[in-house]
Amino acid sequence: MIVSAVQAQEFKRFNPDTVLTVQLDSAVSIVGERINVQMFINKVTSDTSFYEAFRNMKRYSFTAENRVFTFDKKNRTEGKIYRKIFHNNSGKYRQEVVAKQDSGKLLKKNGKYQLYTVEMFDYIFMNAYNSDFVKAETSDDSKKKGNESYKDKLKTLLFTPGKPVKGVPIIGDKTQIFSANMRQYYDYTFFNGTYLDSIPIYTFRVKVKEDLSGWTKRGLMIKELNTIFDKRNMQILGRSVDMNYGNLAFDFDVKMNIEMGYFDNGESILPTKISYQGNWDIPLKKEERASFLILHKGYKKEK
């Protein structure tokens, strides 16, 4: 999505989450393990701490600031949503809306959001406590309806990248970027860096190879996946994904970024920022263009 200078002032698309410096030599060792591509792949595909960080939010009171922007075909701002919500976990959970401001074209006559993208945002992120960001225990989509099924598909993309997204025709297996067949299309590299100005990190990057033909690139859904690891303990501190795909049925271009931070003197890792920008174009429906920015602040342990 192309964003004008004016829009960029309203919504900064993606803040850099790390400073890439020197590409590592694969012979470097850490905690008895050799630093190489396969080690990072193993950690990305087996990690459970990333979704645990979201589940751990239920032990804290915190404030979420949520901003949503919708755009027309010329990328001019159509609508804005702002919510400042205090998630109170002192005693029985309570959600308290501290501030609320909407403007522009957002709702249909029936009171529902015009864009399905915004409806999904509201369902998944506006109420972080109830969004239940935990590993799905069942993959039987036949038992789930509507948003519940789509929510699980989003969790698969974010928390277990590289695995197929079940129940999505045509693109379900295009997320398997670590499979033997897909490795010929991607470069796997890792870098030194610094996160939040002080934390030494590795960034593991999976990116479509530059020398592929345009036709081959268009057939690959995940264009780039970055995962940030704390060098000191190999804890995942962030993830960004760039997805772009189109066929006769639909066309989409989506970027998402999730960042974590340490709390309780480093004992807990919790989400601090979630950003999204995306275009969706489905036949017979209005093209959807939207950007989100979610900031979590003031975590206070309650449970």
Backbone as CSV, one residue per row, in Angstrom:
resi,resn,N_x,N_y,N_z,CA_x,CA_y,CA_z,C_x,C_y,C_z
1,MET,0.836,-1.190,0.000,0.000,0.000,0.000,0.871,1.239,0.000
2,ILE,0.579,2.179,-0.890,1.321,3.426,-0.960,0.683,4.426,-0.007
3,VAL,1.481,5.014,0.856,0.976,5.957,1.848,1.559,7.328,1.577
4,SER,0.701,8.328,1.497,1.165,9.680,1.224,1.876,10.258,2.433
5,ALA,2.537,11.395,2.241,3.265,12.031,3.342,2.315,12.419,4.462
6,VAL,1.115,12.870,4.095,0.133,13.260,5.111,-0.279,12.048,5.933
7,GLN,-0.571,10.930,5.245,-0.971,9.726,5.949,0.159,9.193,6.814
8,ALA,1.374,9.328,6.346,2.520,8.843,7.110,2.621,9.559,8.442
9,GLN,2.216,10.839,8.459,2.230,11.580,9.715,1.133,11.068,10.642
10,GLU,-0.007,10.649,10.046,-1.105,10.152,10.864,-0.803,8.761,11.423
11,PHE,-0.143,7.944,10.594,0.098,6.565,11.007,1.433,6.097,10.450
12,LYS,2.409,5.978,11.306,3.715,5.503,10.871,3.613,4.003,10.629
13,ARG,3.814,3.599,9.379,3.478,2.245,8.967,4.159,1.182,9.812
14,PHE,5.459,1.211,9.891,6.178,0.230,10.701,7.417,0.878,11.301
15,ASN,7.498,0.865,12.612,8.709,1.340,13.261,9.764,0.248,13.187
16,PRO,11.003,0.573,12.854,12.042,-0.462,12.832,12.161,-1.111,14.207
17,ASP,12.143,-2.437,14.245,12.208,-3.101,15.530,13.612,-3.603,15.854
18,THR,14.530,-3.399,14.941,15.895,-3.799,15.210,16.824,-3.068,14.247
19,VAL,18.065,-2.918,14.639,19.071,-2.319,13.768,19.950,-3.445,13.242
20,LEU,19.855,-3.739,11.951,20.657,-4.806,11.379,22.090,-4.310,11.201
21,THR,23.062,-5.089,11.682,24.454,-4.646,11.588,25.279,-5.621,10.769
22,VAL,25.854,-6.616,11.403,26.790,-7.511,10.725,26.167,-8.885,10.550
23,GLN,26.235,-9.416,9.359,25.751,-10.775,9.149,26.677,-11.746,9.854
24,LEU,26.096,-12.717,10.555,26.885,-13.629,11.374,27.564,-14.703,10.551
25,ASP,28.650,-15.190,11.073,29.312,-16.357,10.507,28.700,-17.586,11.164
26,SER,28.391,-18.611,10.377,27.671,-19.770,10.901,28.483,-20.581,11.905
27,ALA,29.774,-20.290,12.066,30.595,-21.068,12.991,30.514,-20.567,14.422
28,VAL,29.882,-19.403,14.650,29.759,-18.867,16.002,28.922,-19.822,16.845
29,SER,29.309,-20.017,18.108,28.588,-20.946,18.971,27.917,-20.205,20.114
30,ILE,26.789,-20.756,20.594,26.094,-20.194,21.753,25.426,-21.334,22.514
31,VAL,25.657,-21.389,23.816,25.059,-22.394,24.702,25.181,-23.794,24.106
32,GLY,26.344,-24.090,23.585,26.582,-25.435,23.098,25.982,-25.737,21.742
33,GLU,25.284,-24.766,21.133,24.669,-24.997,19.833,25.391,-24.169,18.781
34,ARG,25.499,-24.716,17.583,26.094,-23.959,16.496,25.050,-23.025,15.917
35,ILE,25.423,-21.768,15.727,24.512,-20.801,15.145,24.485,-21.022,13.634
36,ASN,23.405,-21.559,13.153,23.254,-21.769,11.726,21.774,-21.688,11.364
37,VAL,21.504,-21.735,10.101,20.130,-21.568,9.616,19.196,-22.627,10.194
38,GLN,19.627,-23.888,10.210,18.747,-24.944,10.684,18.385,-24.775,12.150
39,MET,19.314,-24.264,12.948,19.009,-24.018,14.348,17.880,-23.005,14.488
40,PHE,17.937,-21.941,13.696,16.887,-20.932,13.754,15.550,-21.491,13.261
41,ILE,15.588,-22.285,12.208,14.355,-22.897,11.704,13.727,-23.767,12.787
42,ASN,14.546,-24.564,13.463,14.038,-25.428,14.528,13.398,-24.615,15.639
43,LYS,14.024,-23.508,16.002,13.485,-22.692,17.088,12.191,-21.988,16.682
44,VAL,12.122,-21.517,15.444,10.910,-20.852,14.970,9.740,-21.821,14.939
45,THR,9.960,-23.024,14.434,8.868,-23.980,14.264,8.465,-24.682,15.558
46,SER,9.353,-24.702,16.561,9.029,-25.397,17.810,8.683,-24.449,18.954
47,ASP,8.835,-23.144,18.756,8.647,-22.185,19.842,7.209,-22.164,20.356
48,THR,7.062,-22.064,21.662,5.743,-21.909,22.280,5.645,-20.619,23.086
49,SER,6.770,-19.962,23.333,6.784,-18.795,24.218,6.084,-17.586,23.605
50,PHE,6.021,-17.541,22.270,5.433,-16.371,21.619,3.948,-16.254,21.953
51,TYR,3.190,-17.346,21.800,1.772,-17.263,22.145,1.563,-17.259,23.653
52,GLU,2.524,-17.834,24.407,2.423,-17.777,25.864,2.465,-16.335,26.349
53,ALA,3.220,-15.473,25.654,3.300,-14.066,26.048,1.932,-13.413,25.983
54,PHE,1.124,-13.768,24.972,-0.225,-13.213,24.878,-1.122,-13.786,25.970
55,ARG,-0.989,-15.060,26.222,-1.814,-15.657,27.266,-1.492,-15.060,28.632
56,ASN,-0.229,-14.704,28.849,0.176,-14.152,30.138,-0.398,-12.767,30.417
57,MET,-0.937,-12.110,29.390,-1.557,-10.803,29.627,-2.689,-10.896,30.632
58,LYS,-3.285,-12.070,30.746,-4.419,-12.240,31.648,-4.007,-12.159,33.116
59,ARG,-2.710,-12.122,33.369,-2.215,-11.997,34.744,-1.923,-10.544,35.112
60,TYR,-2.165,-9.636,34.177,-1.785,-8.232,34.374,-2.943,-7.280,34.095
61,SER,-2.886,-6.147,34.735,-3.690,-5.000,34.319,-2.803,-4.172,33.384
62,PHE,-3.395,-3.603,32.342,-2.607,-2.812,31.402,-3.537,-1.926,30.584
63,THR,-2.936,-0.949,29.926,-3.684,-0.041,29.062,-3.325,-0.317,27.609
64,ALA,-4.344,-0.420,26.770,-4.141,-0.615,25.332,-4.621,0.622,24.588
65,GLU,-3.767,1.154,23.724,-4.162,2.238,22.832,-4.256,1.675,21.417
66,ASN,-5.446,1.738,20.846,-5.704,1.142,19.545,-6.092,2.208,18.530
67,ARG,-5.381,2.235,17.406,-5.695,3.178,16.333,-5.929,2.403,15.042
68,VAL,-7.010,2.753,14.349,-7.346,2.120,13.076,-7.573,3.215,12.046
69,PHE,-7.007,3.023,10.854,-7.240,3.935,9.737,-7.741,3.124,8.550
70,THR,-8.779,3.606,7.874,-9.234,2.989,6.638,-9.002,3.975,5.495
71,PHE,-8.763,3.428,4.285,-8.382,4.257,3.152,-9.227,3.929,1.922
72,ASP,-9.363,4.927,1.031,-10.049,4.686,-0.232,-9.038,4.192,-1.268
73,LYS,-9.485,4.040,-2.516,-8.623,3.480,-3.561,-7.410,4.356,-3.861
74,LYS,-7.519,5.656,-3.549,-6.403,6.565,-3.779,-5.565,6.744,-2.509
75,ASN,-5.802,5.858,-1.535,-5.076,5.878,-0.263,-5.282,7.156,0.542
76,ARG,-6.449,7.752,0.356,-6.829,8.882,1.194,-7.596,8.343,2.401
77,THR,-7.346,8.914,3.567,-7.977,8.432,4.791,-9.489,8.578,4.711
78,GLU,-10.202,7.461,4.937,-11.668,7.458,4.917,-12.257,7.471,6.312
79,GLY,-11.668,6.693,7.197,-12.202,6.598,8.544,-11.112,6.393,9.572
80,LYS,-11.392,6.786,10.813,-10.440,6.635,11.908,-11.160,6.112,13.143
81,ILE,-10.491,5.220,13.853,-11.002,4.697,15.118,-9.892,4.834,16.152
82,TYR,-10.245,5.355,17.317,-9.281,5.432,18.419,-9.942,4.907,19.685
83,ARG,-9.257,3.988,20.361,-9.722,3.478,21.641,-8.550,3.434,22.617
84,LYS,-8.782,3.921,23.816,-7.851,3.733,24.914,-8.590,2.918,25.956
85,ILE,-8.135,1.699,26.169,-8.862,0.748,27.003,-7.975,0.283,28.151
86,PHE,-8.517,0.341,29.364,-7.799,-0.188,30.518,-8.341,-1.581,30.811
87,HIS,-7.465,-2.575,30.725,-7.828,-3.952,31.033,-7.485,-4.200,32.495
88,ASN,-8.513,-4.233,33.322,-8.346,-4.298,34.770,-8.466,-5.740,35.246
89,ASN,-7.355,-6.311,35.672,-7.349,-7.686,36.165,-7.213,-7.753,37.676
90,SER,-7.475,-6.662,38.350,-7.484,-6.651,39.800,-8.841,-7.183,40.259
91,GLY,-8.864,-8.425,40.707,-10.136,-9.067,41.015,-10.749,-9.622,39.737
92,LYS,-12.065,-9.552,39.615,-12.741,-10.019,38.410,-12.415,-9.082,37.252
93,TYR,-12.089,-9.657,36.101,-11.668,-8.842,34.955,-12.732,-7.832,34.556
94,ARG,-12.267,-6.591,34.305,-13.153,-5.532,33.816,-12.430,-4.779,32.702
95,GLN,-13.148,-4.446,31.660,-12.603,-3.634,30.580,-13.199,-2.238,30.685
96,GLU,-12.342,-1.231,30.809,-12.806,0.138,30.999,-12.332,1.008,29.838
97,VAL,-13.284,1.575,29.090,-12.949,2.443,27.966,-12.598,3.827,28.504
98,VAL,-11.333,4.189,28.412,-10.852,5.474,28.921,-11.114,6.594,27.925
99,ALA,-10.937,6.302,26.645,-11.167,7.302,25.601,-11.645,6.601,24.335
100,LYS,-12.514,7.287,23.595,-13.078,6.710,22.371,-13.359,7.831,21.389
101,GLN,-12.875,7.675,20.165,-13.116,8.703,19.147,-13.138,8.058,17.763
102,ASP,-14.253,8.192,17.050,-14.395,7.681,15.698,-14.712,8.833,14.760
103,SER,-14.268,8.719,13.528,-14.604,9.734,12.531,-14.552,9.116,11.148
104,GLY,-15.293,9.710,10.209,-15.282,9.239,8.837,-16.276,8.122,8.585
105,LYS,-16.119,7.466,7.438,-17.026,6.416,6.999,-16.548,5.082,7.563
106,LEU,-17.267,4.600,8.582,-16.862,3.364,9.247,-17.959,2.309,9.290
107,LEU,-19.213,2.753,9.442,-20.296,1.826,9.721,-21.331,1.755,8.596
108,LYS,-21.958,0.602,8.485,-23.091,0.428,7.586,-24.356,0.927,8.289
109,LYS,-25.453,0.935,7.563,-26.719,1.386,8.150,-27.161,0.483,9.288
110,ASN,-26.751,-0.793,9.252,-27.146,-1.723,10.315,-26.241,-1.634,11.539
111,GLY,-25.265,-0.687,11.508,-24.391,-0.477,12.644,-23.126,-1.302,12.631
112,LYS,-22.969,-2.196,11.648,-21.761,-3.001,11.553,-20.695,-2.256,10.757
113,TYR,-19.447,-2.638,10.980,-18.354,-1.996,10.255,-18.482,-2.240,8.758
114,GLN,-18.145,-1.234,7.961,-18.182,-1.381,6.510,-17.178,-2.413,6.025
115,LEU,-15.994,-2.413,6.626,-14.934,-3.294,6.168,-14.836,-4.534,7.053
116,TYR,-14.750,-5.692,6.411,-14.590,-6.931,7.159,-13.267,-6.939,7.903
117,THR,-12.241,-6.293,7.306,-10.931,-6.211,7.958,-11.052,-5.547,9.323
118,VAL,-11.808,-4.453,9.397,-11.974,-3.727,10.659,-12.804,-4.555,11.636
119,GLU,-13.795,-5.272,11.114,-14.594,-6.138,11.969,-13.715,-7.197,12.629
120,MET,-12.801,-7.773,11.837,-11.897,-8.776,12.381,-10.936,-8.159,13.400
121,PHE,-10.463,-6.951,13.112,-9.590,-6.260,14.065,-10.309,-6.084,15.397
122,ASP,-11.544,-5.614,15.325,-12.315,-5.382,16.542,-12.495,-6.693,17.310
123,TYR,-12.754,-7.747,16.577,-12.994,-9.060,17.189,-11.732,-9.620,17.847
124,ILE,-10.597,-9.459,17.167,-9.372,-10.092,17.638,-8.587,-9.215,18.604
125,PHE,-8.466,-7.911,18.298,-7.520,-7.066,19.025,-8.150,-6.026,19.943
126,MET,-9.338,-5.545,19.619,-9.877,-4.439,20.411,-10.059,-4.846,21.865
127,ASN,-10.379,-6.106,22.058,-10.475,-6.636,23.410,-9.407,-7.709,23.571
128,ALA,-8.182,-7.298,23.843,-7.051,-8.230,23.878,-7.256,-9.344,24.892
129,TYR,-7.892,-9.039,26.008,-8.056,-10.037,27.058,-8.889,-11.214,26.566
130,ASN,-9.980,-10.920,25.866,-10.884,-11.969,25.429,-10.504,-12.579,24.091
131,SER,-9.447,-12.075,23.453,-9.084,-12.601,22.140,-8.471,-13.991,22.226
132,ASP,-8.071,-14.402,23.448,-7.625,-15.770,23.688,-6.485,-16.175,22.773
133,PHE,-5.379,-15.435,22.861,-4.217,-15.761,22.043,-3.452,-16.928,22.655
134,VAL,-3.986,-18.099,22.451,-3.315,-19.304,22.910,-3.337,-20.309,21.780
135,LYS,-2.491,-21.325,21.905,-2.398,-22.331,20.864,-3.715,-23.074,20.729
136,ALA,-4.189,-23.185,19.493,-5.435,-23.896,19.245,-5.235,-25.390,19.535
137,GLU,-6.140,-25.972,20.290,-6.012,-27.381,20.640,-6.689,-28.274,19.600
138,THR,-7.506,-27.695,18.737,-8.187,-28.480,17.717,-8.013,-27.827,16.371
139,SER,-7.879,-28.627,15.341,-7.767,-28.102,13.988,-9.034,-28.391,13.195
140,ASP,-10.095,-28.832,13.883,-11.339,-29.177,13.212,-12.163,-27.924,12.976
141,ASP,-11.981,-27.307,11.792,-12.696,-26.078,11.489,-14.192,-26.304,11.313
142,SER,-14.595,-27.558,11.120,-16.018,-27.828,10.926,-16.811,-27.524,12.182
143,LYS,-16.121,-27.483,13.352,-16.789,-27.209,14.611,-16.791,-25.724,14.945
144,LYS,-16.198,-24.929,14.070,-16.094,-23.499,14.323,-16.803,-22.733,13.223
145,LYS,-17.283,-21.569,13.562,-18.031,-20.783,12.598,-17.443,-19.389,12.469
146,GLY,-17.526,-18.855,11.252,-17.209,-17.450,11.015,-15.883,-17.019,11.584
147,ASN,-15.928,-16.001,12.445,-14.720,-15.372,12.960,-13.844,-16.315,13.775
148,GLU,-14.456,-17.283,14.462,-13.662,-18.209,15.274,-12.657,-18.961,14.404
149,SER,-13.114,-19.405,13.237,-12.229,-20.143,12.346,-11.137,-19.248,11.791
150,TYR,-11.497,-18.023,11.370,-10.504,-17.105,10.830,-9.497,-16.699,11.893
151,LYS,-9.940,-16.581,13.145,-9.026,-16.224,14.224,-7.945,-17.285,14.380
152,ASP,-8.324,-18.560,14.305,-7.347,-19.623,14.417,-6.360,-19.610,13.259
153,LYS,-6.828,-19.257,12.067,-5.934,-19.185,10.913,-4.905,-18.074,11.100
154,LEU,-5.339,-16.956,11.659,-4.405,-15.867,11.932,-3.383,-16.294,12.973
155,LYS,-3.821,-17.017,13.998,-2.896,-17.489,15.017,-1.854,-18.436,14.426
156,THR,-2.277,-19.279,13.480,-1.329,-20.189,12.835,-0.236,-19.410,12.130
157,LEU,-0.611,-18.364,11.400,0.368,-17.559,10.671,1.354,-16.876,11.606
158,LEU,0.866,-16.363,12.725,1.705,-15.576,13.627,2.530,-16.436,14.577
159,PHE,1.921,-17.475,15.128,2.568,-18.216,16.192,3.301,-19.463,15.708
160,THR,2.892,-20.035,14.595,3.562,-21.218,14.071,3.829,-21.048,12.580
161,PRO,4.606,-20.033,12.212,4.888,-19.805,10.785,5.626,-20.991,10.186
162,GLY,5.297,-21.275,8.935,5.916,-22.412,8.271,5.003,-23.614,8.212
163,LYS,3.920,-23.587,9.004,2.963,-24.684,8.970,1.803,-24.329,8.037
164,PRO,1.131,-25.351,7.452,0.006,-25.057,6.557,-1.159,-24.456,7.317
165,VAL,-1.905,-23.571,6.660,-3.100,-22.976,7.251,-4.295,-23.761,6.742
166,LYS,-4.818,-24.628,7.574,-5.885,-25.530,7.154,-7.189,-24.782,6.895
167,GLY,-7.911,-25.247,5.901,-9.217,-24.687,5.627,-9.209,-23.486,4.715
168,VAL,-8.049,-23.119,4.175,-7.976,-21.992,3.242,-7.593,-22.543,1.868
169,PRO,-8.553,-22.632,0.947,-8.263,-23.209,-0.376,-7.157,-22.441,-1.096
170,ILE,-6.368,-23.135,-1.857,-5.327,-22.609,-2.739,-4.082,-22.159,-1.978
171,ILE,-4.251,-21.403,-0.872,-3.073,-20.840,-0.206,-2.677,-21.614,1.039
172,GLY,-3.446,-22.626,1.423,-3.199,-23.324,2.679,-1.797,-23.849,2.832
173,ASP,-1.213,-24.416,1.736,0.127,-24.985,1.831,1.219,-24.012,1.419
174,LYS,0.859,-22.814,0.994,1.855,-21.833,0.558,2.580,-21.180,1.725
175,THR,2.132,-21.471,2.941,2.803,-20.939,4.127,3.934,-21.842,4.601
176,GLN,4.118,-22.993,3.985,5.133,-23.953,4.431,6.511,-23.572,3.890
177,ILE,7.027,-22.455,4.372,8.260,-21.897,3.823,9.521,-22.639,4.249
178,PHE,9.386,-23.624,5.152,10.557,-24.382,5.578,10.564,-25.801,5.013
179,SER,9.591,-26.130,4.185,9.533,-27.476,3.623,10.647,-27.663,2.600
180,ALA,10.978,-28.934,2.338,12.059,-29.230,1.388,11.769,-28.643,0.016
181,ASN,10.519,-28.672,-0.405,10.168,-28.158,-1.728,10.258,-26.638,-1.804
182,MET,9.927,-25.949,-0.705,9.870,-24.484,-0.723,11.225,-23.838,-0.503
183,ARG,12.184,-24.563,0.040,13.476,-23.955,0.373,14.230,-23.450,-0.851
184,GLN,13.929,-23.988,-2.018,14.599,-23.537,-3.235,14.215,-22.108,-3.607
185,TYR,13.134,-21.594,-3.030,12.638,-20.270,-3.395,13.038,-19.171,-2.409
186,TYR,13.627,-19.549,-1.257,13.877,-18.572,-0.206,15.353,-18.513,0.182
187,ASP,15.772,-17.320,0.611,17.067,-17.140,1.266,16.828,-17.113,2.765
188,TYR,17.666,-17.820,3.523,17.564,-17.861,4.969,18.842,-17.257,5.534
189,THR,18.730,-16.111,6.183,19.902,-15.418,6.700,19.646,-14.942,8.117
190,PHE,20.755,-14.632,8.846,20.591,-14.112,10.202,21.639,-13.047,10.456
191,PHE,21.294,-12.114,11.348,22.071,-10.905,11.546,22.216,-10.588,13.024
192,ASN,23.281,-9.862,13.351,23.391,-9.216,14.659,22.519,-7.975,14.659
193,GLY,22.090,-7.545,15.827,21.332,-6.312,15.909,21.122,-5.874,17.339
194,THR,20.422,-4.777,17.506,20.080,-4.247,18.827,18.598,-3.926,18.854
195,TYR,17.931,-4.371,19.893,16.483,-4.177,20.038,16.236,-3.236,21.210
196,LEU,15.377,-2.231,21.010,15.065,-1.254,22.057,16.328,-0.583,22.589
197,ASP,17.268,-0.367,21.705,18.497,0.379,21.988,19.471,-0.314,22.940
198,SER,19.110,-1.470,23.488,20.006,-2.059,24.481,20.093,-3.577,24.448
199,ILE,19.093,-4.256,23.916,19.072,-5.718,23.968,19.774,-6.296,22.743
200,PRO,20.835,-7.077,22.941,21.529,-7.692,21.793,20.673,-8.811,21.216
201,ILE,20.485,-8.789,19.898,19.581,-9.764,19.291,20.159,-10.366,18.007
202,TYR,19.576,-11.495,17.625,19.724,-12.032,16.290,18.399,-11.802,15.563
203,THR,18.460,-11.418,14.310,17.277,-11.398,13.470,17.416,-12.511,12.441
204,PHE,16.473,-13.417,12.432,16.446,-14.495,11.453,15.463,-14.115,10.351
205,ARG,15.960,-13.998,9.143,15.142,-13.522,8.032,14.952,-14.609,6.981
206,VAL,13.707,-14.805,6.590,13.354,-15.681,5.476,12.762,-14.786,4.392
207,LYS,13.401,-14.758,3.216,12.987,-13.816,2.180,13.037,-14.475,0.810
208,VAL,12.059,-14.143,-0.036,12.027,-14.680,-1.392,13.306,-14.290,-2.120
209,LYS,13.891,-15.235,-2.833,15.135,-14.985,-3.548,14.950,-13.919,-4.626
210,GLU,15.935,-13.044,-4.727,15.847,-11.928,-5.670,15.900,-12.381,-7.123
211,ASP,16.605,-13.485,-7.413,16.829,-13.879,-8.803,15.718,-14.761,-9.378
212,LEU,14.623,-14.927,-8.652,13.512,-15.707,-9.182,12.766,-14.921,-10.247
213,SER,12.094,-15.610,-11.132,11.286,-14.932,-12.153,10.090,-14.263,-11.501
214,GLY,9.545,-13.251,-12.153,8.378,-12.554,-11.628,7.207,-13.495,-11.437
215,TRP,7.036,-14.444,-12.368,5.924,-15.403,-12.275,6.074,-16.275,-11.030
216,THR,7.308,-16.730,-10.747,7.546,-17.571,-9.572,7.314,-16.781,-8.291
217,LYS,7.795,-15.536,-8.240,7.610,-14.708,-7.051,6.133,-14.484,-6.750
218,ARG,5.352,-14.259,-7.803,3.921,-14.013,-7.599,3.216,-15.224,-7.005
219,GLY,3.751,-16.402,-7.239,3.140,-17.613,-6.709,3.510,-17.935,-5.279
220,LEU,4.415,-17.149,-4.680,4.837,-17.355,-3.295,4.106,-16.377,-2.394
221,MET,3.377,-16.875,-1.419,2.531,-16.001,-0.607,3.335,-15.213,0.422
222,ILE,4.206,-15.878,1.181,5.000,-15.183,2.201,6.250,-14.627,1.529
223,LYS,6.335,-13.313,1.447,7.479,-12.676,0.800,8.655,-12.534,1.764
224,GLU,8.343,-12.284,3.033,9.422,-12.123,4.010,8.891,-12.390,5.413
225,LEU,9.695,-13.084,6.212,9.377,-13.348,7.610,10.614,-13.067,8.437
226,ASN,10.494,-12.184,9.432,11.604,-11.856,10.332,11.230,-12.249,11.758
227,THR,12.148,-12.914,12.441,11.934,-13.269,13.841,13.125,-12.775,14.646
228,ILE,12.848,-12.094,15.753,13.886,-11.504,16.590,14.127,-12.384,17.816
229,PHE,15.393,-12.742,18.054,15.783,-13.562,19.201,16.710,-12.769,20.112
230,ASP,16.461,-12.830,21.404,17.385,-12.285,22.396,18.629,-13.179,22.402
231,LYS,19.794,-12.594,22.140,21.034,-13.380,22.104,21.309,-14.105,23.414
232,ARG,20.885,-13.507,24.515,21.272,-14.019,25.818,20.556,-15.307,26.192
233,ASN,19.344,-15.505,25.658,18.567,-16.692,26.045,17.780,-17.304,24.889
234,MET,17.912,-16.742,23.688,17.219,-17.194,22.482,15.701,-17.098,22.603
235,GLN,15.226,-16.205,23.459,13.805,-15.925,23.574,13.352,-15.093,22.376
236,ILE,12.216,-15.441,21.796,11.678,-14.646,20.689,11.065,-13.366,21.243
237,LEU,11.501,-12.221,20.704,11.025,-10.919,21.161,10.171,-10.201,20.120
238,GLY,10.091,-10.724,18.924,9.284,-10.044,17.921,9.213,-10.832,16.633
239,ARG,8.229,-10.459,15.808,8.060,-11.135,14.519,7.351,-10.196,13.555
240,SER,7.792,-10.195,12.311,7.093,-9.459,11.265,6.919,-10.372,10.065
241,VAL,5.816,-10.190,9.347,5.538,-11.012,8.174,4.986,-10.124,7.071
242,ASP,5.453,-10.370,5.859,5.019,-9.639,4.669,4.428,-10.672,3.712
243,MET,3.106,-10.578,3.466,2.409,-11.541,2.617,1.749,-10.817,1.449
244,ASN,1.857,-11.422,0.285,1.268,-10.830,-0.915,0.919,-11.953,-1.864
245,TYR,-0.347,-11.977,-2.317,-0.753,-13.058,-3.210,-2.018,-12.644,-3.954
246,GLY,-2.151,-13.142,-5.165,-3.340,-12.840,-5.950,-3.658,-13.946,-6.931
247,ASN,-4.950,-14.182,-7.144,-5.411,-15.096,-8.181,-6.779,-14.602,-8.651
248,LEU,-7.517,-15.416,-9.385,-8.805,-14.974,-9.905,-9.835,-14.766,-8.800
249,ALA,-9.622,-15.402,-7.647,-10.604,-15.327,-6.567,-10.392,-14.130,-5.650
250,PHE,-9.138,-13.737,-5.420,-8.872,-12.634,-4.504,-7.462,-12.123,-4.706
251,ASP,-7.191,-10.977,-4.088,-5.874,-10.356,-4.162,-5.621,-9.687,-2.819
252,PHE,-4.482,-9.961,-2.177,-4.218,-9.312,-0.900,-2.743,-8.984,-0.753
253,ASP,-2.487,-7.969,0.064,-1.138,-7.504,0.366,-1.143,-7.089,1.830
254,VAL,-0.521,-7.876,2.688,-0.630,-7.684,4.137,0.749,-7.688,4.786
255,LYS,0.950,-6.772,5.716,2.159,-6.740,6.540,1.739,-6.643,8.002
256,MET,2.345,-7.479,8.839,2.064,-7.431,10.271,3.373,-7.473,11.043
257,ASN,3.371,-6.824,12.214,4.552,-6.771,13.058,4.115,-6.866,14.520
258,ILE,4.773,-7.731,15.279,4.486,-7.872,16.711,5.788,-7.731,17.481
259,GLU,5.782,-6.896,18.510,6.961,-6.696,19.340,6.644,-6.982,20.795
260,MET,7.630,-7.532,21.507,7.494,-7.888,22.918,8.456,-7.066,23.762
261,GLY,8.216,-7.060,25.075,9.116,-6.406,26.005,9.220,-7.195,27.294
262,TYR,10.314,-6.971,28.034,10.511,-7.640,29.323,9.845,-6.836,30.439
263,PHE,9.239,-7.559,31.393,8.620,-6.938,32.556,8.935,-7.769,33.788
264,ASP,8.635,-7.234,34.964,8.926,-7.915,36.237,10.402,-8.279,36.341
265,ASN,11.250,-7.277,36.111,12.703,-7.480,36.190,13.183,-8.600,35.271
266,GLY,12.552,-8.676,34.119,12.977,-9.646,33.120,12.353,-11.015,33.247
267,GLU,11.462,-11.210,34.224,10.861,-12.525,34.431,9.730,-12.817,33.450
268,SER,9.104,-11.775,32.911,7.970,-11.967,32.010,8.188,-11.225,30.704
269,ILE,7.670,-11.801,29.607,7.700,-11.170,28.295,6.258,-10.972,27.851
270,LEU,5.920,-9.745,27.471,4.542,-9.401,27.121,4.512,-8.553,25.859
271,PRO,3.416,-8.607,25.105,3.311,-7.820,23.875,3.277,-6.328,24.166
272,THR,4.007,-5.556,23.376,4.014,-4.099,23.530,3.501,-3.365,22.291
273,LYS,3.653,-3.969,21.113,3.188,-3.294,19.898,2.769,-4.302,18.843
274,ILE,1.621,-4.034,18.224,1.142,-4.823,17.096,0.750,-3.846,15.996
275,SER,1.332,-3.996,14.828,0.965,-3.118,13.719,0.594,-3.949,12.502
276,TYR,-0.284,-3.384,11.692,-0.823,-4.093,10.530,-1.125,-3.084,9.432
277,GLN,-0.874,-3.474,8.206,-1.379,-2.720,7.074,-1.732,-3.723,5.989
278,GLY,-2.859,-3.510,5.343,-3.264,-4.509,4.367,-4.280,-4.016,3.366
279,ASN,-4.207,-4.591,2.175,-5.194,-4.400,1.119,-5.804,-5.753,0.798
280,TRP,-7.131,-5.801,0.707,-7.839,-7.016,0.299,-8.780,-6.654,-0.834
281,ASP,-8.750,-7.426,-1.911,-9.621,-7.184,-3.058,-10.296,-8.493,-3.437
282,ILE,-11.597,-8.574,-3.159,-12.384,-9.768,-3.429,-13.479,-9.410,-4.423
283,PRO,-13.693,-10.217,-5.480,-14.729,-9.911,-6.470,-16.094,-9.667,-5.839
284,LEU,-16.798,-8.682,-6.381,-18.155,-8.312,-5.968,-18.202,-7.641,-4.603
285,LYS,-17.031,-7.342,-4.024,-16.986,-6.633,-2.749,-16.044,-5.445,-2.864
286,LYS,-16.264,-4.460,-2.013,-15.418,-3.277,-2.007,-14.004,-3.640,-1.583
287,GLU,-13.013,-3.098,-2.302,-11.626,-3.320,-1.902,-11.397,-2.717,-0.516
288,GLU,-10.706,-3.454,0.333,-10.492,-3.006,1.703,-9.039,-2.618,1.914
289,ARG,-8.825,-1.408,2.446,-7.486,-0.923,2.771,-7.514,-0.372,4.194
290,ALA,-6.671,-0.913,5.043,-6.709,-0.493,6.439,-5.335,-0.632,7.076
291,SER,-5.097,0.158,8.131,-3.887,0.080,8.940,-4.277,0.116,10.409
292,PHE,-3.579,-0.647,11.222,-3.828,-0.682,12.658,-2.523,-0.439,13.409
293,LEU,-2.628,0.159,14.566,-1.497,0.266,15.486,-2.023,0.044,16.892
294,ILE,-1.473,-0.949,17.585,-1.889,-1.297,18.944,-0.686,-1.177,19.855
295,LEU,-0.823,-0.398,20.926,0.254,-0.222,21.890,-0.238,-0.642,23.274
296,HIS,0.518,-1.501,23.948,0.192,-1.924,25.305,1.180,-1.286,26.274
297,LYS,0.638,-0.657,27.323,1.474,0.091,28.266,1.034,-0.203,29.702
298,GLY,1.954,0.114,30.635,1.608,0.101,32.053,1.219,-1.248,32.619
299,TYR,1.910,-2.305,32.218,1.594,-3.626,32.772,1.818,-3.646,34.282
300,LYS,0.822,-4.150,34.995,0.934,-4.316,36.443,0.472,-5.718,36.804
301,LYS,1.354,-6.510,37.402,1.020,-7.894,37.707,-0.036,-7.960,38.798
302,GLU,-1.079,-8.772,38.545,-2.188,-8.899,39.494,-2.361,-10.334,39.977
303,LYS,-1.984,-11.294,39.154,-2.273,-12.698,39.467,-1.025,-13.545,39.350
